[in-house]
Amino acid sequence: MIDFSITDEQKALRDLAKDFAKNEMIPKAEHHDHTGEYPKEILKKAFDVGLMNMHIPVEYGGSGLGVLDELIASEELFYGCSGMATAILANNLALAPVLLGADDYVMKKFVQPMTETFTLAAYAVTEPGAGSDVAGIRTTAKRVGDEYIINGSKMWITNAGHADWFFVLAKTDPNAGHKGMTGFIVDAKTPGIIIGKKEKNMGQRCSDTRGVTFEDVKVPKENMIGKEGEGFKIAMGAFDKTRPAVAIGAVGVARSALDHSIRYANTRNAFGKPISVNQGVSFMIAEMARDIEAGRLLCWQSAWLIDNGFRNTYQASIAKVFCADMAMRVTTDAVQIFGGYGFNEEYPVEKLMRDAKIFQIYEGTSQIQRVIISKFLNDGVGIETPNA
Ligand SMILES: Cc1cc2nc3c(=O)[nH]c(=O)nc-3n(C[C@H](O)[C@H](O)[C@H](O)COP(=O)(O)OP(=O)(O)OC[C@H]3O[C@@H](n4cnc5c(N)ncnc54)[C@H](O)[C@@H]3O)c2cc1C
C-alpha cells in the first residue's frame, strides 16, 4: 500500500524546523549572506532544540531518526537559509560514513559525545586535484607502529574552520586504486593540521568552506573507520543517505523562490493589473510548483527506500540531479518574475539563485549523477525497488 501521510512525530519535527527557520534563520539570513559571518550561535541553537545529528543511534544517546525524518526537517531549514542549513547539516555528512563503518570504540569516543556537547564535524574527501574522481585523491595515510601518519591537502571542506573532528579519506595503499583507500576520524586539535582561509563563494556565503592541509598528522589506528581498504566503499555508501538530504535542500530553496514569486506577482502592477494575471507569469509559477512537488516525491522515494533496507543509489542520484537542476531553473525564473528588482540584492531572490547553484556541484555534480544513472541503466542491474 502506498501511503504519503506523515506520522505525528514527523509533523512535530517539521513544525519544529519550520518555527526554527521562521524565528532564528530567516530574520538573520540577509545579514549572514552579506557579511559571510559564520552563524555559530544559530547552529548552537539548532543543536539545543534537536535539529542536528539526527541519525545517531538511540543506543549511543541519539534520536536515531531515519533519512525521511531528516528530509522533512531539512526542507524547512533550507527554506529558511540554505547557507545556514548547509552548515547545520554538514555534521550529518561527516557522520554518515562513520555511522556506516565505525566500531564501538569510535562511536563511544567521537559520536556519543556529540549528543551531549555541541560539536562540529567535517567530511574531508575532495582535494585540489580530485573532486568528481574520488579515486584520484593523493592524501596518504602511512602505518607506523600503532599510528597512521596522514599527509595531503583537502579542498572545499564545509565547516572546516570550526570542526572538532574530520572524516578524512586517504590512501593507505597508493597502488591499489579505490581499494587502497581508508577512512579515519582525525581530531582537529592534532598537530600538523593547517586550516586554510574561508573561501568567498558565490552563494551560501555564511557556510564555512576551506582547504585543509595535513602535515605528518598522527592518528591512532583505533580512529580507522571500518577496515583498511574499505574507505572508498564507506565514503560512497554515505552518499546514499546524504544525497536525498541535499536534494531536499534544493526543494527548500525552490519553495522559498516560489513563495516570493507568488507574493510579488500578486502585488506588482504592470499595464494596470497585477503581473500574476498574465498567463506568461502565472504559467511560470505553476511550473515552479509542479517541479517542486515532483522533486519532493523523488527525494521521499529515495529516502523511503534506504530507510526500508533497499539500495537507493540510482534513485538518490535521480533525486539529486532533478532537484538541483530544478532549483536552478526555479530560482532563475523567480529573478525573472521580479524583473529589475530580481537582479538587486535588496530583494530576496538573487540570493536564492546564487545559493541554488551549489546543489549542481557539491555531493557529486549534476554530470556525475547522470554518469551514475547511465551506468545503472546500461548495466541493467542493481536498480532495486520494492516492486522489482
Ligand atoms: C561550497 C562547497 C562545499 C563543499 N563541501 C565539501 C565537503 O564538505 N567535503 C568534501 O569532501 N567536498 C566538498 N565540496 C567539493 C565538491 O563535492 C566538489 O567540488 C565536486 O565534487 C566537484 O569536484 P571538482 O570541484 O573537483 O570538479 P571536477 O571534478 O574537476 O569537475 C569539473 C567539471 O567536470 C565535470 N566532470 C568531471 N568528471 C566528469 C565525467 N566523468 N563526466 C562528465 N562530466 C564530468 C564536472 O561535472 C564539472 O562540471 C564542496 C564544494 C563546494 C563548492
The ligand as an ORCA input file, in Angstrom:
! r2SCAN-3c Opt
* xyz 0 1
  C      30.665     25.211     -1.342
  C      31.242     23.835     -1.471
  C      31.173     22.957     -0.396
  C      31.743     21.685     -0.491
  N      31.769     20.864      0.601
  C      32.505     19.713      0.561
  C      32.727     18.950      1.767
  O      32.237     19.281      2.849
  N      33.522     17.845      1.687
  C      34.105     17.447      0.511
  O      34.807     16.438      0.521
  N      33.897     18.144     -0.646
  C      33.128     19.281     -0.638
  N      32.945     20.022     -1.784
  C      33.568     19.568     -3.030
  C      32.574     19.129     -4.095
  O      31.992     17.908     -3.743
  C      33.350     19.093     -5.425
  O      33.624     20.436     -5.794
  C      32.590     18.379     -6.520
  O      32.509     17.008     -6.240
  C      33.227     18.584     -7.898
  O      34.587     18.344     -7.871
  P      35.613     19.397     -8.526
  O      35.286     20.730     -7.969
  O      36.984     18.896     -8.327
  O      35.246     19.426    -10.045
  P      35.803     18.384    -11.178
  O      35.675     17.006    -10.700
  O      37.146     18.854    -11.622
  O      34.749     18.670    -12.323
  C      34.797     19.805    -13.163
  C      33.669     19.660    -14.179
  O      33.862     18.482    -14.970
  C      32.704     17.652    -14.895
  N      33.108     16.247    -14.934
  C      34.080     15.632    -14.217
  N      34.113     14.317    -14.494
  C      33.135     14.088    -15.395
  C      32.638     12.930    -16.067
  N      33.161     11.699    -15.851
  N      31.617     13.074    -16.931
  C      31.062     14.285    -17.154
  N      31.466     15.419    -16.524
  C      32.496     15.320    -15.679
  C      32.047     18.029    -13.583
  O      30.669     17.695    -13.578
  C      32.290     19.519    -13.541
  O      31.313     20.160    -14.305
  C      32.335     21.271     -1.720
  C      32.368     22.169     -2.808
  C      31.870     23.424     -2.691
  C      31.986     24.378     -3.856
*
